[in-house]
Every structure is written in structure tokens, then in C-alpha cells.
């Protein structure tokens, strides 16, 4: 009775121990919708990059998903955490140790006083099991299980990031090709204007100043080609590394006009973010931290350890299992932390701090996700408006250049009018390519922000 009262008092004392770190409460309001809703409904394939209808893009993304080093590292890390879970599960079983011992000795007989030799053979079997009274071990296993789920989500996040990065890099590369095509077209047009200005100057219909201005504009366009070619090479090298290849040329479509942004659905529910891998990872990390905290708190309580052992002994090896001396023992012990209580309490504080950090990280990840989606939706909306205005401006500048060229060729206007029209058209063409590329990049980023496409999981 005295021992029982002592154990009860000790347990209540340990249960009353409080830690210094307080548990942070959850406070994350989830909005029911985004800031803006617009666009017609449009289904999207599971492999969202296929929606752009470019076979070269499809092949490049799939190659990146197979060979990118970051994805391979993430998958290998999943294997590591899966092995750690197996190790944690293995700790839930009793430990069993088997041993054998053989002794050969020479001794003096107390009866005859003569020396004699003898041999002793022993077989040992010992089992040990700590009863999980308070859930320390089961919570440790749950923490390992949630950590594995977090790493699996991290691998999915890496795949989504690489797919969107490859798609964005590919769109930028094709846009650079289009800028290079526009610049070369402008260079050819200015070469024709330069020849015309030279003829007008030689015939005395224009001044040398107009001829030199035409030559200056021609050289300006020509000087931009090497810079664009360098940017194309840089983008090809970056894409090559991204998909797990050495730097090389990238096979791609030359039809930038055929790459059009996709239609957005009328409603994008905020519940789509529940499948976003980084949010799943943060959530699983938080659950793992909660389980680790419960495990640390359980270690402050007394533990029950059961032990069983048996020994087989014989002077003849072949008789070890036939007629041996059989010795066995079964016992149990209750151990309560006393002198190492401060270390265990500190570990609880560490676990509580890690849990709070995981909670704050989860809330930050969710809020960043909502911000990214809203930013992408707004970028797509404004980009579509800007693209429409630039297309109208392109038609106006082309018509203005046609009129200015005819007037200059027939001697009704100076070359400055045509020069201004050429500059405006060139700038408008480049702006149109850049805005369209920005629109495509914003849509790709929206795919990424929503966890891949915008159809809710079935």
C-alpha cells in the first residue's frame, strides 16, 4: 500500500508539471472566395500544360519531371522518411535477444583433490517490452507517419514547381524568338527605307540629315539582334539544366501567335487550395509537431517495463535441449523520471516551440497562397485588357506607317514622319509580345498557385 500511494503521489506530481512555452491558438480565417470572379467556364486537363496545345512544351515538361535533380532529391527524401517510419514502427514490438555461451575450464576437485576439466554450454533468451501507457511511442509513430506525408507533399510541390518553371521558361524562350523575328523584320524594313533615303539624297530630293537618320535607325535595330540572340542562348541553357540536360538547343514551336491564354472559369472556389502541395506539407508538418509534443509530454509520466529471460544449461552440447538446467525469470518495473525531469521538461518546451513554429508556418503558407492566386487573377485580367488595347494600337501604327511612307515616297512629307511611325510600330510590336508573354506567365503561375489546374478534385 505504501508503494502504491508513493507511485500515485509521484504521478500526480509529474502531471502537475507545467512548461514555460504556451501553446499558440489557431487563428486563420479562410475566405470563401477570391477578390474577383470572372471569365467563362472552361475544363482543364489533369496535365495542365497540355491545355496550351504545344507538343514541344509537353515533351519538355515531362522530361523535366523525369530528370530534374530537385525532384529526384525530393523523391529520395521520401524514401528516407519512409524508412524512418518503418524504424519507428519497429520500436513498437518487444525486443528479443538470443545468445549462446560455451565454457571449458580446469578446476581442482574438493573431494579427491585431483584436477579435472569440464565444459558448460548455455543458451540465453531475453525479451523486453516497455508498455506504452501514455501514448509516447504511438505518438512518436504518428509523428513519423505525418512527417512522411509532409515529405510526399514536398515531392509533389517540387514537381509542380518544376513543371511551372519549365512552362514559364519555354514561354519566355518562344517570346524571345518572336522578339527576334520582329526585330529582324524591322531591320529588313529599315534597310529598305535606308536604300530609299539614299536614292532620295542622291537625287537631291532629301537632305543628308534624313539619310543619316535612316542609317542611324537601321544600326539601332541591327544592334539589338546580338543581344536578343544572347538572351535566347541563356534561356536555352537555363531550360536545359532545368530538365536535367547539359546546355544545348531546345526544340520548340516557332508559332508564338498560336499560343493563346486559356479561358478562366466563372468561379474559382477557395477550396481548391486544399490540394496545393505546399499547404498539404505545412499541414502535415503541423500534425507531426502536435504528435511529437504529445510524445514529449507522455515521457514525463512513469513508464512500465516488462522483462522475461530464460537460460538453458548443460555439460554436453547435444543435451542442451534434452535435459538441461532450465532457469527463467519474469519481472516488471515502473520507472518515473526524477533527476532527469528538467531535461524532459525542456524537451516538452522544445516540442511546443516547434509546434508553434509549424502553426505559424502553416498560416503563412495559406495566406501567401491566397495572395498569389489573387495577384495572378488580377494580372490576367489587367493583362487581357492591356493586350486588347495594344492590338488596337498595332493596327493604328501600321496604318500610320503606311500613310507616312507613301507621303514621303511621293515627296509630300519629310522622312521624320516615317521615322516616327517606324519607331512607334517597332515599340508597339515588342510591347505586344511582352504583354502576351506576361499574360501567359501569369496563367502558368495561376496553375501553380491553385495546385495544378482549376478543376476541383473528384
Secondary structure, DSSP 8 states (H G I E B T S, - for coil): -HHHHHHHHHHHHHHT---SS----------SS-S---S------SSGGGGG--HHHHHHHHHHHHH-HHHHHHHHHHHHHHHHHHHHHHTTS-EEEEEEEEEEEEEE-TTT--EEEEEEEEEEEEEEEEE-SSSHHHHHHHHHHHHHHHHHHHHHHHHHHHHHHHHHHHHHHHHHHHHHHHHHHHHHHHHHHHHHHHHHHHTTSS-HHHHHHHHHHHHHHHHHHHHHHHHHHHHHHHHHHHTT--S------S-GGG-------S---GGGGGG-HHHHHHHHHHHHHHHHHHHHHHTTS-EEEEEEEEEEEESSGGGTTTS-EEEEEEEEEEE--STTHHHHHHHHHHHHHHHHHHHHHHHHHHHHHHHHHHHHHHHHHHHHHHHHHHHHHHHHHHHHHHHHHHHHHTTSS-HHHHHHHHHHHHHHHHHHHHHHHHHHHHHHHHHHHTTSSSS---
